Amino acid sequence: MSDGLRLYSYWRSSAAYRVRIGLNLKGLPYEIVPVHLVRDGGEQHTDAFREANPQELVPVLQHGQRMLRQSLAILEYLDEMWPEPALMPATARDRQRVRALAQVVACDIHPLNNLRVLQFFEREWGVPQAEREEWARRWMANGFAAFETLLSDHPSTGQFCDGEMPTIADCCLVPQVYNARRFGLDLSPYPTILRIEQACLALPEFDAARPENQPDAPAS
């Protein structure tokens, strides 16, 4: 049952964005519990939130009394608890590909432009904003170039990253493209990524998960 689903989220967190997409694709009702990652030094660092996640990171999904952490693990949990519609392909070979694509984003691209990394550069080393942003663009471009090749050169790529239905790979890709735009990355070298992003955002489940559509997003 989906009773008691509460998502500890920040409107602009790309990891929380992934889970919002997954929950929406599953059609699961959930309550957003905002965790402001910047205000007052970051609410993720409070004692209260540390009980929910000792890593002091969002997202955390509460299902009943159980606290679920790490966005990719949460997405696979959702797929195992509520198998339809599936977020993973049917065959082991295709599931491996989807996991690999998701991990290109979640394990290789995203950690290098994560808020806590950029804050460390600023607070501990005094790295100017322009250089911090150049760092973020450098590693996003590196990862997107590989991701584009993995998509464009593979027969399993369809309307979405793998076939004709969204998977956890799309749940990861779309938030990272949003992040790339925030940092001013030129996305023109990645036409397959942009095509898939457009296909995803045309779906109401992706649209509802957009940062600007969250209850804790600042007024425009």
C-alpha positions in Angstrom: 0.0 0.0 0.0 1.1 3.6 -0.6 -0.3 4.9 2.7 2.1 7.2 4.5 4.5 8.2 1.7 6.3 11.4 2.7 9.1 12.8 0.6 11.7 14.9 2.3 12.6 17.1 -0.6 14.1 20.5 -1.8 12.5 22.0 -4.8 15.8 22.4 -6.7 17.5 19.2 -5.6 18.1 17.0 -8.7 18.2 13.9 -6.5 14.8 14.7 -5.0 13.6 15.6 -8.5 14.4 12.0 -9.7 12.2 10.5 -6.9 9.3 12.9 -7.6 9.3 11.8 -11.2 9.3 8.1 -10.1 6.5 8.6 -7.6 4.5 10.5 -10.3 5.0 7.8 -12.9 3.8 5.2 -10.4 0.7 7.3 -9.7 1.5 7.3 -6.0 0.1 10.0 -3.7 2.8 11.5 -1.4 3.3 14.4 0.9 6.2 16.8 0.3 8.2 17.7 3.4 10.3 20.6 2.4 13.9 20.7 3.6 15.6 24.0 2.7 19.2 23.2 1.8 20.4 26.8 2.0 18.4 28.8 4.6 20.0 29.2 8.0 23.0 27.1 6.9 20.9 24.3 5.6 18.0 22.5 7.3 19.6 19.2 6.3 22.2 19.8 9.0 19.8 20.0 11.9 19.6 17.3 14.5 16.0 16.5 13.6 16.8 15.8 10.0 20.0 13.9 10.8 17.8 11.3 12.4 16.0 10.8 9.1 19.3 10.7 7.2 22.7 10.7 8.9 24.3 11.8 5.5 22.4 15.1 5.8 21.1 14.8 2.2 17.8 14.7 0.4 15.8 12.9 -0.7 14.4 10.7 2.1 11.2 8.8 1.4 9.2 7.7 4.4 7.0 4.8 3.8 5.1 4.1 7.0 7.7 3.8 9.7 10.5 3.0 7.2 13.0 5.7 6.1 14.3 5.1 2.6 17.5 6.9 1.4 19.5 7.3 -1.8 17.5 8.2 -4.9 18.4 5.3 -7.1 17.7 2.8 -4.3 14.4 4.5 -3.7 13.4 4.3 -7.4 14.1 0.6 -7.5 12.2 0.1 -4.2 9.2 1.8 -5.9 9.5 -0.5 -8.8 9.6 -3.6 -6.6 6.7 -2.5 -4.4 4.5 -1.2 -7.2 5.6 -3.0 -10.4 3.3 -1.2 -12.8 4.1 0.8 -14.7 7.6 -0.5 -14.7 10.6 1.8 -14.3 13.0 -1.0 -15.5 13.0 -3.0 -18.7 12.0 -6.7 -18.7 15.4 -8.3 -19.5 18.5 -8.4 -17.5 20.6 -7.0 -20.4 18.3 -4.0 -20.7 18.1 -3.5 -17.0 21.9 -3.4 -16.8 22.0 -0.7 -19.5 19.3 1.4 -17.8 21.2 1.1 -14.4 24.4 2.1 -16.1 22.8 5.2 -17.7 21.3 6.2 -14.4 24.6 5.8 -12.7 26.4 7.9 -15.3 24.3 10.8 -13.9 23.9 9.8 -10.3 27.4 8.5 -9.6 29.7 10.4 -12.0 28.1 13.7 -13.1 25.9 14.9 -10.3 28.3 14.4 -7.3 30.8 16.9 -8.9 28.3 19.7 -9.1 26.4 18.9 -5.9 25.7 21.8 -3.5 27.9 20.6 -0.7 30.9 20.3 -3.1 30.4 23.8 -4.4 29.9 25.2 -0.9 33.1 23.5 0.2 35.0 25.2 -2.6 33.5 28.6 -1.6 33.8 28.3 2.2 37.0 26.4 2.7 39.1 27.4 -0.3 37.6 30.7 -1.3 37.0 29.6 -4.9 35.2 32.5 -6.8 31.7 31.8 -8.2 32.9 32.0 -11.8 35.4 29.2 -11.2 33.0 27.1 -9.3 30.5 27.3 -12.2 33.2 26.5 -14.7 34.1 23.4 -12.6 30.4 22.3 -12.7 30.1 22.9 -16.5 33.4 21.0 -17.1 32.2 17.8 -15.5 28.7 18.0 -16.8 30.0 18.4 -20.4 32.3 15.5 -19.9 29.4 13.3 -18.6 26.9 14.5 -21.2 29.3 13.8 -24.1 29.5 10.2 -22.9 25.8 9.9 -22.2 25.0 11.3 -25.7 27.2 8.6 -27.3 25.6 5.9 -25.2 22.2 6.9 -26.4 22.9 7.8 -30.1 25.0 4.6 -30.8 22.6 2.1 -29.2 19.6 0.3 -30.9 17.7 0.2 -27.6 17.3 4.0 -27.5 13.8 4.9 -28.4 11.6 7.8 -27.6 13.2 7.6 -24.2 16.6 6.5 -22.9 15.6 2.9 -23.3 12.6 2.0 -25.5 9.2 3.7 -25.6 8.5 4.0 -21.8 10.4 6.1 -19.3 12.8 4.3 -17.0 15.0 5.3 -14.0 17.5 6.5 -16.6 15.1 9.2 -17.7 14.3 10.0 -14.1 18.0 10.8 -13.6 18.6 12.5 -17.0 15.9 15.2 -16.9 16.9 16.7 -13.5 20.6 16.8 -14.6 19.6 18.7 -17.8 17.8 21.1 -15.6 20.9 21.5 -13.5 23.0 22.0 -16.6 20.8 24.9 -17.8 21.2 26.5 -14.3 24.9 26.5 -14.8 24.8 27.8 -18.4 26.1 24.7 -20.1 25.7 24.8 -23.9 23.5 21.8 -24.6 23.6 22.0 -28.4 26.2 19.2 -28.7 23.7 16.7 -27.2 20.7 16.5 -29.6 19.6 13.0 -28.4 19.6 14.1 -24.8 17.5 17.2 -25.7 15.1 15.1 -27.8 14.5 12.7 -24.9 14.2 15.5 -22.4 11.4 17.1 -24.5 9.6 13.7 -24.8 9.8 13.4 -21.0 8.6 16.9 -20.1 5.6 16.4 -22.4 4.3 13.9 -19.9 2.3 15.2 -17.0 4.2 13.1 -14.5 7.5 14.8 -15.4 5.9 18.2 -15.7 4.4 18.0 -12.2 7.9 17.1 -10.8 9.6 20.2 -12.2 11.3 22.3 -9.6 9.1 25.4 -10.3 6.0 23.3 -9.6 7.0 22.3 -6.1 5.2 23.8 -3.0 8.5 25.1 -1.6 9.7 26.8 -4.8 10.0 30.5 -4.4 7.4 32.7 -6.1 8.5 33.7 -9.6 
